Amino acid sequence: MNSHLPQGGSTETMPMLWTLLLDAPVGIALLDPEMRVLMLNSLMAELIGLTSLEYVRHHASEVFRDHAPAVLELLAQAASSGVSKREVQFDILVQGRSHRWILHAYPLFDGQAGPGYGLLATEIRHTAESEAPSVLINSEERFRLLAENAVDMIYRYRITPDPGFEYVSPAATTMLGYTPEEHYQDPHLSSKIVHPSDRLLLQTILSGAHSGHPVMLRWQHRNGNLVWTEQRNRLIRDTLGRPVAIEGIARDVTDRRRTEEALIQALEAERHARHVAEVLHSANLALTRSLDADHVMVALLEHLSSLVPYDSAAVLLLEGDDRLVFRAARGYERFGSAEGIIGLSVDVGADPVLKPIVERRRSFLVMDTANATRWQVRPGFGHIRNWFGVPLLAGETVIGVFCLDKAEANFFTPEHVDMAELLAMPAAIALQNARLFGEVTSGRARMRALSERLVAVQETERAHLARELHDEIGQMLTSLSLALTVSDRMPVEMLRERIAQVQRQVNQLTTQVRTLSLNLRPAMLDDLGLLPALVWFTRRYGDQTGIQVQLQHAGLDQQVITPSVGATAYRVVQEALTNVARHAKVTRALVQVWATDAILAVQVMDEGVGFDVELALTAYSSSGLIGMQERVRLAGGYLTVESTPGEGVRVLAEIPLTPPEERF
């Protein structure tokens, strides 16, 4: 047996195996040169009816008193011959059952402490007594098989005087890829191959900490693989209580650890999936609960923070064909840049980051704005180092973009983008619904305001007609009635004068009735067509207002213009020039009319004082503009009004030549 122990050790070397053999299925006892018992394992103590500590340091004759003569003779033979002896058989009654055992004795040699002895009790199980010797193996061979064929690595590490391994079992080669000899040759091998994060833990183990407690360590196998081991160590002290060695067993638990990690990852994935599902459910409820676009955008940014840990975020809505406008923001106040963001407009075509999002309808991620050539630094956004934007799609149409950013570069991952995209569709649907609801609500308000204005205009026109009929035409008819009242005695000359006066009044009355009729609807519009009616109207308008109107036209004689289309175009010119006379403060205006195969276009321009179009339309303060809009809309066309205070007005109406009900 001693041939398998480290050379130069002491009797303390044997406890190195004691950790492994304490519960072995054989009875084991170790004795010093004076045949005093040093250690008993649990089975040997059970066989002789003692505890393992009850007779430590007692002579073998006291400990094995029931079989003392045979045991002492066996030990003497082993001592004199120098080889193991197995010549004692005896029956032992344990828990009411008789067990037959064979006792082995073998010498232990140590260069410093002198010879010692080992006793090994082996039970004969299901074997005839005559066959017992053939099934028993040499005790030294049995120890070797137990230690060197164990799957776990058994080791003893010397703390003093020179740190190093005294024993490493062959399992080290399979477990770590390094042979026992390599451990003996390099005392620092363990520190080199242990995982860097576990080096401090290894040092605490080698210092004697964690004795008796399982400890997890990670090692780097020679082939590069990571190996997890569970270490069970025991601190060995000398007679003065000083630590001299560490004994232990290392078990490869890599597969178990991988299974645990896979389970942890699966549980974490399940927890994350559950969290995402809860956030999506809550977000869907919040987004669909309101038809107010501002509430929808606030809910979007709030629930995004539960999926992606951003620093600041914003929602930009597409207004027109090429402008993205900031309509909601969150988190910018942390960086002192919250003011001035809402309402900020960005030209999509000129922005190299937003442009691909809108054109390709795909998200765009900037890992580090400091190194991104596409990134444009804007006031209020200087804190951004990591950014990504996600399109808001209503069907295939981009209605906006929401963007998230971080003050830390390279923080966001593609998984963060995927998480944010989960809210893009419900948010876009909610925003589209809010926009449609707003348009319906606004349309109803416009229609209500228009109806009220039209009623007011009708009442005004009726009052005007009533005044015209009563004050002018009524007075003339009364005068005519009086003039036609003649006396039989009236002189002929006076009668002639009276008749001439009546004729003049009838002519004046005819002119006023014609003027009134032309103001309501010129007959030439129906009789001669749109162009003659516009020529007459612009000349008459110039004579009445002093504003010179330049009329330009093209293609009108090549297309069939229906009376309804012509009337719509005429009313647009009439109303636009009326507004010029009332508000523009100019002496000239331009009217352009042209026809293509599909549309009739009318454009009226002036270079007057101008006005705020959006304010005028939303406040419903201009019945003329609203009336033009509704008239053109009913004709299936589009009306565009462009103006800026101080820069004039441009009114463009595009009216389809084919009425809407005839296009199918």
Number of C-alpha atoms within 10 A of each C-alpha: 17 12 9 13 16 15 13 10 15 15 20 13 20 15 17 24 19 17 18 16 18 18 14 15 14 16 25 24 21 24 25 20 15 14 20 20 23 20 23 24 22 21 21 25 20 15 17 17 14 16 15 17 14 11 19 17 16 15 17 23 17 13 20 18 13 11 15 14 13 18 21 16 14 21 26 18 18 21 20 9 12 14 15 23 21 22 15 16 17 13 13 16 12 12 7 7 8 11 14 16 21 18 21 25 28 27 26 23 18 16 11 10 13 13 18 21 24 23 24 21 23 21 21 18 12 7 12 9 12 7 10 15 14 9 10 15 11 16 21 18 12 14 15 16 11 15 22 17 13 14 17 23 24 26 24 25 22 21 19 11 8 9 14 20 26 24 22 24 20 21 24 19 17 14 21 21 14 17 16 18 14 13 18 17 11 12 17 13 15 17 15 13 17 21 19 13 10 14 18 13 17 19 13 12 19 20 16 19 15 17 20 13 11 14 16 17 20 21 22 18 19 13 8 11 10 15 19 24 24 18 24 20 25 22 22 23 14 10 7 6 8 11 16 19 26 23 25 24 22 23 18 22 17 15 11 12 15 12 12 12 12 12 12 12 12 12 12 12 12 12 12 13 12 12 14 16 12 12 18 20 12 13 23 18 13 19 27 18 12 16 18 17 21 14 16 23 22 19 20 26 25 15 19 23 17 16 20 17 14 23 19 24 22 23 25 25 20 20 12 8 10 15 18 23 21 21 20 22 21 18 17 18 12 11 15 11 15 16 9 10 18 15 12 12 17 16 13 20 15 11 13 13 18 24 16 15 21 24 13 11 17 14 21 19 19 20 20 19 22 14 11 11 8 12 17 13 12 7 9 16 18 13 20 20 21 22 25 24 24 25 28 32 22 19 10 8 12 18 22 24 25 25 22 28 27 21 19 17 17 14 16 22 11 10 10 15 19 14 16 24 20 14 22 20 15 21 27 24 18 25 28 18 18 21 15 13 15 15 13 12 12 13 13 12 14 19 15 12 17 21 14 13 19 17 12 13 14 12 12 12 13 12 12 12 13 14 13 16 17 13 11 15 20 15 14 18 17 12 15 19 11 11 15 14 9 11 8 5 7 9 9 9 9 11 16 11 11 16 15 12 16 20 13 12 18 16 12 14 18 13 12 16 16 14 13 15 12 14 10 10 15 19 13 15 19 15 11 10 17 22 18 12 20 21 15 13 19 20 15 12 18 17 11 9 12 13 19 16 20 15 16 12 14 12 12 16 11 10 15 13 19 14 14 13 20 21 20 20 24 21 16 26 25 18 16 24 23 15 14 25 19 11 13 21 15 17 16 18 20 16 20 16 22 17 22 14 12 12 18 23 22 22 22 24 20 24 19 21 17 20 18 13 17 12 11 14 15 13 11 17 13 16 20 18 21 21 18 23 20 18 19 22 15 14 20 16 20 18 20 11 15 16 20 14 12 13 14 19 23 18 20 20 25 22 25 22 23 18 15 12 8 6 7 4
